[in-house]
């Protein structure tokens, strides 16, 4: 409520979406902390595996969405 006091247009859907986003990010953080402790990962291991999993997804999305014509022509 305090963050939106100066909003000109109140959007219930926007605030609901933000609340769901914040709650899911907090749940993900707690879940990952528990999983990392249970698997006995070090910080490097968790960062490494997260990046290995995310790299193919990000590459696929990059090739589907971004404009690669200028990059590939050079």
DRENTITI-751305 format. One record per residue: x, z negated, y negated of N, C-alpha, C in turn; residue in three letters. Coordinates in steps of 0.2 Angstrom, whole numbers, plus 5000, padded with zeros to 4 digits. Layout:
BEGIN
XZYXZYXZYALA...
END
This chain:
BEGIN
500450005006500050005000500450004994UNK501049964994501449964988501850024987UNK502050064992502350124992501950184989UNK501250174990500850224988500450214982UNK500650164978500250144972500250194967UNK500750234966500850284961500650354964UNK500350364970500150424972499550444969UNK499550514967498950544963498450564968UNK498550584974498050604979498250564985UNK497750514987497850474993497550514999UNK498050525004497850555010497850505016UNK497250495019497250445024497650475030UNK497550545031497950575037498750565036UNK498950575030499650575028499950505030UNK499550455028499750385029499750365036UNK499250385040499150375047499750405050UNK499850465049500450505052501150465051UNK501250445045501850405043501850335047UNK501250305048501250245052501450255059UNK501150315062501250335069502050345069UNK502350385065503050405065503450345065UNK503350295060503750235060503650195066UNK503050185069502950145075503350185081UNK503250245081503650285087504350275086UNK504650285080505350275079505650205081UNK505250155079505350085081505350075089UNK504850105092504750095099505350135103UNK505550185100506050225103506750185103UNK506850155097507450115096507450055101UNK506950025101506949965106506949985113UNK506650045115506750065122507450095123UNK507750125119508450145120508950085120UNK508850035116509249975117509149945124UNK508549935126508449905133508749955138UNK508650015138508950065143509750065143UNK510050065137510750065136511049995139UNK510749945138510949875141510849875149UNK510249905151510149905158510649955162UNK510850005159511250055162512050035161UNK512149985156512849965155513250015151UNK512950055147513250105143513650075137UNK514250105136514550085129514250135124UNK514450125118514150155112514350235113UNK514950245115515150315116514750355121UNK514550315126514150355132513450365129UNK513150325126512450335123512450395118UNK512950395114513050455109513150515112UNK513650515117513850575121513250605125UNK512850565128512350595132511750615128UNK511650575122511050605118511250675115UNK511850685113512050745110512050805115UNK512250785122512250835127511550855128UNK511050815128510350825129510050865123UNK510250845117509950885111510250945110UNK510850965112511251025110510851085112UNK510651095119510251155120509651165117UNK509251105116508651115112508751135105UNK509251105102509351125095509551205094UNK509951225099510251295099509651335100UNK509151325105508651365106508151365100UNK508051315097507651315091507951345085UNK508651345085508951375079508951455080UNK508951475086508951555088508251575087UNK507751535088507051555087506851555080UNK507051505076506851495069507251525064UNK507951515064508351535059508451615059UNK508751635053508851705052509651715053UNK509751745059510451755061510751825060UNK510351865057510551935056511151945051UNK511251905046511751905042512451875045UNK512351825049512851795052513151835058UNK512751875062512951915067513251985065UNK513052005059513252065056514052065054UNK514252005051514951995049515452005054UNK
END
